[in-house]
Amino acid sequence: MLKASELREKTDEELIALCEEITKDHEQFEINKGTGEATDGFMRVRTMRKDIARIKTIINERGAK
C-alpha cells in the first residue's frame, strides 16, 4: 500500500508511470482470475484499486492548483 505522503514527493511523470504499472498489474490479475490462475485473493485487488485512486487524486490536486 502506497502512502499519500510518499506519492506527493514524486513528480507527475513518476506518478503517471506508477499508475500505468499498477493498472497493468490489475488488468493482468483480473485476466488470471478469470482463467483460474489467480491465487492472491481479493485484498490485492482492493489495494491496487485504492493505490490507483490515490495516485489519480494527487495528480488532480496538482492540476487544480
C-alpha positions as CSV (number, residue, x, y, z in Angstrom):
1,M,0.0,0.0,0.0
2,L,1.3,3.4,-1.0
3,K,1.2,6.3,1.3
4,A,0.0,9.7,0.1
5,S,2.9,11.5,1.7
6,E,5.3,9.3,-0.3
7,L,3.4,9.9,-3.5
8,R,3.4,13.7,-3.1
9,E,7.2,13.7,-3.1
10,K,7.2,12.2,-6.6
11,T,6.9,14.1,-9.9
12,D,3.9,14.0,-12.1
13,E,5.8,11.8,-14.6
14,E,6.7,9.3,-11.9
15,L,3.1,9.2,-10.7
16,I,1.8,8.6,-14.2
17,A,4.3,5.8,-14.8
18,L,3.4,4.2,-11.4
19,C,-0.3,4.4,-12.1
20,E,0.2,2.8,-15.5
21,E,2.3,0.0,-13.9
22,I,-0.3,-0.7,-11.2
23,T,-3.1,-0.6,-13.8
24,K,-1.3,-3.2,-16.0
25,D,-0.8,-5.4,-12.9
26,H,-4.5,-5.1,-12.0
27,E,-5.6,-6.0,-15.6
28,Q,-3.3,-9.0,-15.6
29,F,-4.6,-10.1,-12.2
30,E,-8.2,-9.8,-13.5
31,I,-7.3,-11.9,-16.5
32,N,-5.7,-14.6,-14.4
33,K,-8.6,-14.5,-12.0
34,G,-10.9,-15.2,-15.0
35,T,-8.8,-18.2,-16.1
36,G,-8.5,-19.6,-12.5
37,E,-4.7,-18.9,-12.2
38,A,-5.0,-16.1,-9.6
39,T,-4.2,-17.2,-6.1
40,D,-3.6,-13.9,-4.3
41,G,-7.1,-13.0,-3.3
42,F,-9.4,-10.1,-3.1
43,M,-7.3,-7.9,-0.8
44,R,-4.6,-7.5,-3.5
45,V,-7.2,-6.2,-6.0
46,R,-8.6,-3.8,-3.4
47,T,-5.2,-2.5,-2.6
48,M,-4.4,-1.9,-6.3
49,R,-7.6,-0.1,-6.9
50,K,-7.1,2.2,-3.8
51,D,-3.5,2.9,-4.9
52,I,-4.6,3.9,-8.4
53,A,-7.3,6.2,-6.9
54,R,-4.8,7.7,-4.5
55,I,-2.4,8.5,-7.4
56,K,-5.1,10.0,-9.6
57,T,-6.3,12.1,-6.7
58,I,-2.8,13.6,-6.2
59,I,-2.4,14.3,-9.9
60,N,-5.8,16.0,-9.9
61,E,-4.9,18.1,-6.8
62,R,-1.8,19.3,-8.5
63,G,-3.8,20.3,-11.7
64,A,-6.2,22.3,-9.7
65,K,-3.5,24.5,-8.0
